[in-house]
Amino acid sequence: MVTVLDPTDESRPSSRTVGARPDDLAGRTVGLLDIAKPRGDVFLDRLESLLGERGATVRRYAKPTFTKPLPADLRAEIAAECDVVIEALAD
């Protein structure tokens, strides 16, 4: 069991299940989400290169700002286009 704390609201913790992880990323579409923090793009650039070497197709996405939640339309787009998503948290 994994406990994930939502920093936006601790008054009513929500219960979520973690999705199954694929055994291999080759042939999968991996979404890389830049949350607009400084140097997140540097991390994602390197990650994109490594994932490409392993046979993954990479799609890049970016939040307009790190101070607000991901817009619902962008969240839906990522969910429709990707098998796996990695979010960059960097400073």
C-alpha positions as CSV (number, residue, x, y, z in Angstrom):
1,M,0.0,0.0,0.0
2,V,1.2,3.5,-0.9
3,T,0.1,6.6,0.8
4,V,0.2,9.8,-1.2
5,L,-0.5,13.1,0.5
6,D,-2.2,15.8,-1.5
7,P,-0.5,19.1,-0.5
8,T,-3.5,21.2,-1.7
9,D,-6.0,20.1,0.9
10,E,-5.3,17.9,4.0
11,S,-8.8,18.4,5.6
12,R,-10.3,15.4,3.8
13,P,-7.6,12.9,2.6
14,S,-8.9,11.1,-0.5
15,S,-8.3,7.5,-1.2
16,R,-6.7,6.6,-4.5
17,T,-5.3,3.4,-5.9
18,V,-2.0,3.4,-7.8
19,G,-2.3,2.1,-11.3
20,A,-0.4,-1.0,-12.5
21,R,3.1,-0.3,-13.8
22,P,4.1,-1.8,-17.1
23,D,7.0,-4.2,-17.1
24,D,8.6,-2.5,-20.0
25,L,8.3,0.9,-21.6
26,A,9.4,-0.2,-25.1
27,G,6.5,0.5,-27.5
28,R,4.6,2.6,-25.0
29,T,3.8,6.3,-25.1
30,V,5.3,8.1,-22.1
31,G,4.1,11.6,-21.3
32,L,6.5,14.0,-19.7
33,L,4.8,16.8,-17.8
34,D,6.8,19.9,-17.0
35,I,5.1,21.7,-14.1
36,A,6.9,25.0,-15.0
37,K,9.4,24.9,-12.1
38,P,12.9,26.1,-12.9
39,R,15.1,23.5,-14.4
40,G,12.3,20.9,-14.8
41,D,12.9,21.0,-18.5
42,V,16.6,20.1,-18.1
43,F,15.5,17.0,-16.2
44,L,12.9,16.1,-18.8
45,D,15.3,16.6,-21.7
46,R,17.6,14.0,-20.2
47,L,14.7,11.7,-19.4
48,E,13.3,12.0,-22.9
49,S,16.7,10.9,-24.3
50,L,16.9,7.9,-22.0
51,L,13.4,6.8,-22.7
52,G,13.9,7.1,-26.4
53,E,17.0,4.8,-26.1
54,R,14.7,2.2,-24.5
55,G,12.1,2.3,-27.3
56,A,9.5,4.5,-25.8
57,T,7.6,7.2,-27.7
58,V,7.8,10.4,-25.7
59,R,5.2,13.3,-25.7
60,R,5.9,16.5,-23.9
61,Y,3.4,18.6,-22.0
62,A,3.7,21.7,-19.8
63,K,1.5,23.3,-17.2
64,P,1.0,27.1,-17.7
65,T,2.2,27.7,-14.2
66,F,3.3,25.6,-11.2
67,T,1.0,27.6,-8.9
68,K,-2.3,26.2,-10.2
69,P,-3.6,22.7,-10.8
70,L,-3.3,21.1,-14.2
71,P,-6.1,22.3,-16.4
72,A,-8.8,19.6,-17.0
73,D,-8.5,19.7,-20.8
74,L,-4.8,19.1,-20.6
75,R,-5.3,16.3,-18.1
76,A,-7.8,14.6,-20.5
77,E,-5.4,15.1,-23.4
78,I,-2.5,13.4,-21.5
79,A,-4.8,10.5,-20.4
80,A,-6.0,9.9,-23.9
81,E,-2.5,10.0,-25.5
82,C,-0.2,8.3,-23.0
83,D,0.3,4.9,-21.3
84,V,2.5,6.4,-18.6
85,V,3.2,9.9,-17.3
86,I,6.2,11.3,-15.5
87,E,6.0,14.7,-13.8
88,A,9.1,16.9,-13.4
89,L,9.6,18.5,-10.0
90,A,12.8,20.5,-10.0
91,D,14.3,23.8,-8.8
